[in-house]
Amino acid sequence: MDERLCSKVGCAREAVATLTYDYHDQMAALGPLAWERHPHAHDLCALHTERLSMPAGWLVIRHEALRA
């Protein structure tokens, strides 16, 4: 997997997580960096992952990598 940068405008940090949305269900899923880029997903750096906020009423599901 080649290095990917954060999708936030003006951010040049390395991406560590991938964010996807379901607008109809007002839900967002944040998980480990996806293996491949996807046009409907947003890659985020650690800073923007921590600062993530969604509109009022939205559900955010945070998937964490399994640890051995």
NUSE-763126 format. One record per residue: residue number from 1; residue in one letter; x, y, z of N, C-alpha, C, CB in turn. Coordinates in steps of 0.02 Angstrom, whole numbers. Glycine has a CB too. Layout:
! residues N
+-----+---+--------+--------+--------+--------+--------+--------+--------+--------+--------+--------+--------+--------+
|   k | r |     nx |     ny |     nz |    cax |    cay |    caz |     cx |     cy |     cz |    cbx |    cby |    cbz |
+-----+---+--------+--------+--------+--------+--------+--------+--------+--------+--------+--------+--------+--------+
| NUM | A |      X |      Y |      Z |      X |      Y |      Z |      X |      Y |      Z |      X |      Y |      Z |
...
+-----+---+--------+--------+--------+--------+--------+--------+--------+--------+--------+--------+--------+--------+
! end
This chain:
! residues 68
+-----+---+--------+--------+--------+--------+--------+--------+--------+--------+--------+--------+--------+--------+
|   k | r |     nx |     ny |     nz |    cax |    cay |    caz |     cx |     cy |     cz |    cbx |    cby |    cbz |
+-----+---+--------+--------+--------+--------+--------+--------+--------+--------+--------+--------+--------+--------+
|   1 | M |     43 |    -59 |      0 |      0 |      0 |      0 |     45 |     62 |      0 |    -49 |      0 |     61 |
|   2 | D |     33 |    107 |    -48 |     74 |    167 |    -51 |     47 |    219 |     -1 |     74 |    197 |   -122 |
|   3 | E |     90 |    266 |     17 |     72 |    317 |     67 |     15 |    360 |     41 |    133 |    361 |     83 |
|   4 | R |    -34 |    373 |     84 |    -90 |    416 |     66 |    -94 |    473 |    116 |   -157 |    376 |     65 |
|   5 | L |   -114 |    531 |     91 |   -119 |    590 |    133 |   -191 |    602 |    156 |    -92 |    651 |     96 |
|   6 | C |   -197 |    641 |    209 |   -262 |    660 |    236 |   -303 |    697 |    183 |   -252 |    704 |    299 |
|   7 | S |   -367 |    684 |    181 |   -412 |    715 |    132 |   -431 |    787 |    149 |   -474 |    674 |    125 |
|   8 | K |   -417 |    809 |    210 |   -435 |    877 |    230 |   -394 |    927 |    191 |   -425 |    886 |    307 |
|   9 | V |   -427 |    978 |    166 |   -393 |   1030 |    126 |   -337 |   1062 |    167 |   -444 |   1084 |    103 |
|  10 | G |   -279 |   1065 |    137 |   -221 |   1097 |    168 |   -182 |   1053 |    216 |   -244 |   1157 |    204 |
|  11 | C |   -203 |    992 |    227 |   -168 |    947 |    273 |   -122 |    901 |    232 |   -219 |    904 |    315 |
|  12 | A |    -60 |    896 |    254 |    -11 |    855 |    219 |     12 |    796 |    261 |     49 |    897 |    198 |
|  13 | R |    -26 |    780 |    314 |     -8 |    724 |    357 |    -29 |    658 |    325 |    -41 |    732 |    427 |
|  14 | E |      5 |    605 |    346 |    -10 |    538 |    321 |    -77 |    514 |    349 |     46 |    488 |    340 |
|  15 | A |   -118 |    485 |    306 |   -183 |    459 |    326 |   -175 |    395 |    367 |   -228 |    446 |    264 |
|  16 | V |   -218 |    388 |    418 |   -217 |    328 |    461 |   -285 |    296 |    468 |   -190 |    346 |    531 |
|  17 | A |   -338 |    330 |    444 |   -406 |    305 |    451 |   -447 |    324 |    389 |   -439 |    334 |    515 |
|  18 | T |   -501 |    287 |    379 |   -546 |    301 |    323 |   -616 |    313 |    350 |   -547 |    242 |    272 |
|  19 | L |   -647 |    366 |    325 |   -714 |    387 |    346 |   -762 |    378 |    288 |   -714 |    460 |    371 |
|  20 | T |   -820 |    346 |    302 |   -872 |    340 |    252 |   -938 |    365 |    282 |   -879 |    265 |    227 |
|  21 | Y |   -984 |    386 |    238 |  -1047 |    414 |    260 |  -1106 |    375 |    230 |  -1052 |    487 |    241 |
|  22 | D |  -1161 |    375 |    267 |  -1226 |    353 |    240 |  -1274 |    410 |    256 |  -1250 |    283 |    273 |
|  23 | Y |  -1283 |    454 |    207 |  -1324 |    514 |    218 |  -1396 |    497 |    234 |  -1321 |    558 |    157 |
|  24 | H |  -1424 |    447 |    201 |  -1494 |    428 |    213 |  -1506 |    409 |    286 |  -1514 |    370 |    167 |
|  25 | D |  -1461 |    370 |    315 |  -1468 |    347 |    384 |  -1433 |    393 |    434 |  -1441 |    278 |    391 |
|  26 | Q |  -1405 |    448 |    411 |  -1368 |    495 |    453 |  -1317 |    459 |    497 |  -1417 |    535 |    497 |
|  27 | M |  -1274 |    422 |    464 |  -1224 |    381 |    499 |  -1157 |    388 |    465 |  -1247 |    307 |    502 |
|  28 | A |  -1104 |    387 |    504 |  -1036 |    388 |    478 |   -997 |    331 |    510 |  -1001 |    456 |    492 |
|  29 | A |   -952 |    301 |    472 |   -910 |    247 |    498 |   -837 |    268 |    490 |   -924 |    179 |    461 |
|  30 | L |   -800 |    262 |    544 |   -729 |    279 |    544 |   -690 |    217 |    564 |   -713 |    338 |    593 |
|  31 | G |   -644 |    196 |    522 |   -606 |    136 |    537 |   -534 |    141 |    514 |   -639 |     76 |    504 |
|  32 | P |   -497 |     88 |    520 |   -428 |     87 |    497 |   -424 |    105 |    423 |   -396 |     17 |    510 |
|  33 | L |   -368 |    129 |    402 |   -358 |    150 |    333 |   -375 |     93 |    286 |   -285 |    173 |    322 |
|  34 | A |   -419 |    106 |    239 |   -439 |     55 |    190 |   -379 |     36 |    146 |   -497 |     81 |    146 |
|  35 | W |   -380 |    -25 |    120 |   -324 |    -49 |     80 |   -317 |     -9 |     15 |   -333 |   -122 |     64 |
|  36 | E |   -373 |     13 |    -12 |   -373 |     50 |    -75 |   -412 |    115 |    -68 |   -401 |      7 |   -133 |
|  37 | R |   -393 |    164 |   -109 |   -431 |    226 |   -110 |   -500 |    212 |   -140 |   -394 |    281 |   -151 |
|  38 | H |   -549 |    250 |   -115 |   -617 |    244 |   -142 |   -644 |    315 |   -152 |   -664 |    201 |    -94 |
|  39 | P |   -677 |    328 |   -208 |   -699 |    396 |   -221 |   -752 |    423 |   -173 |   -727 |    400 |   -290 |
|  40 | H |   -786 |    379 |   -137 |   -838 |    401 |    -90 |   -816 |    394 |    -17 |   -901 |    361 |   -100 |
|  41 | A |   -751 |    387 |     -5 |   -724 |    382 |     62 |   -672 |    438 |     72 |   -692 |    312 |     75 |
|  42 | H |   -661 |    455 |    134 |   -613 |    508 |    151 |   -560 |    480 |    197 |   -650 |    569 |    184 |
|  43 | D |   -497 |    486 |    177 |   -441 |    464 |    219 |   -422 |    521 |    265 |   -380 |    441 |    176 |
|  44 | L |   -412 |    506 |    329 |   -396 |    557 |    379 |   -332 |    541 |    417 |   -454 |    565 |    427 |
|  45 | C |   -296 |    593 |    436 |   -236 |    585 |    478 |   -259 |    575 |    551 |   -188 |    647 |    472 |
|  46 | A |   -213 |    561 |    595 |   -229 |    549 |    665 |   -261 |    611 |    697 |   -166 |    529 |    705 |
|  47 | L |   -235 |    670 |    682 |   -262 |    732 |    711 |   -335 |    742 |    691 |   -220 |    792 |    688 |
|  48 | H |   -350 |    735 |    627 |   -419 |    746 |    604 |   -466 |    689 |    624 |   -420 |    755 |    528 |
|  49 | T |   -438 |    630 |    635 |   -478 |    574 |    661 |   -501 |    591 |    732 |   -437 |    509 |    660 |
|  50 | E |   -456 |    618 |    773 |   -473 |    635 |    842 |   -522 |    694 |    845 |   -410 |    653 |    881 |
|  51 | R |   -516 |    740 |    799 |   -558 |    801 |    798 |   -625 |    791 |    761 |   -521 |    858 |    768 |
|  52 | L |   -639 |    732 |    738 |   -697 |    720 |    697 |   -761 |    740 |    734 |   -701 |    646 |    678 |
|  53 | S |   -803 |    778 |    700 |   -869 |    795 |    726 |   -920 |    788 |    670 |   -870 |    868 |    756 |
|  54 | M |   -980 |    770 |    689 |  -1033 |    760 |    640 |  -1092 |    804 |    659 |  -1055 |    684 |    638 |
|  55 | P |  -1138 |    814 |    611 |  -1198 |    854 |    627 |  -1238 |    823 |    684 |  -1242 |    862 |    565 |
|  56 | A |  -1275 |    865 |    720 |  -1318 |    841 |    775 |  -1365 |    788 |    748 |  -1357 |    899 |    807 |
|  57 | G |  -1372 |    734 |    787 |  -1417 |    680 |    768 |  -1385 |    624 |    729 |  -1473 |    708 |    729 |
|  58 | W |  -1323 |    634 |    706 |  -1288 |    582 |    668 |  -1257 |    532 |    716 |  -1234 |    613 |    621 |
|  59 | L |  -1255 |    470 |    695 |  -1222 |    416 |    732 |  -1153 |    405 |    701 |  -1265 |    350 |    730 |
|  60 | V |  -1102 |    402 |    744 |  -1034 |    388 |    720 |  -1013 |    320 |    748 |   -984 |    444 |    743 |
|  61 | I |   -994 |    275 |    703 |   -970 |    209 |    723 |   -894 |    210 |    713 |  -1004 |    152 |    681 |
|  62 | R |   -858 |    197 |    766 |   -784 |    196 |    763 |   -761 |    124 |    768 |   -753 |    240 |    820 |
|  63 | H |   -732 |     99 |    713 |   -705 |     32 |    712 |   -631 |     36 |    729 |   -716 |     -2 |    642 |
|  64 | E |   -608 |     -3 |    776 |   -538 |     -3 |    794 |   -507 |    -68 |    770 |   -528 |      6 |    870 |
|  65 | A |   -444 |    -65 |    751 |   -408 |   -125 |    729 |   -403 |   -174 |    787 |   -338 |   -108 |    701 |
|  66 | L |   -409 |   -237 |    772 |   -401 |   -288 |    824 |   -329 |   -290 |    847 |   -422 |   -357 |    797 |
|  67 | R |   -320 |   -295 |    911 |   -252 |   -298 |    939 |   -238 |   -369 |    964 |   -243 |   -247 |    997 |
|  68 | A |   -178 |   -393 |    950 |   -160 |   -461 |    971 |   -134 |   -461 |   1042 |   -107 |   -490 |    924 |
+-----+---+--------+--------+--------+--------+--------+--------+--------+--------+--------+--------+--------+--------+
! end
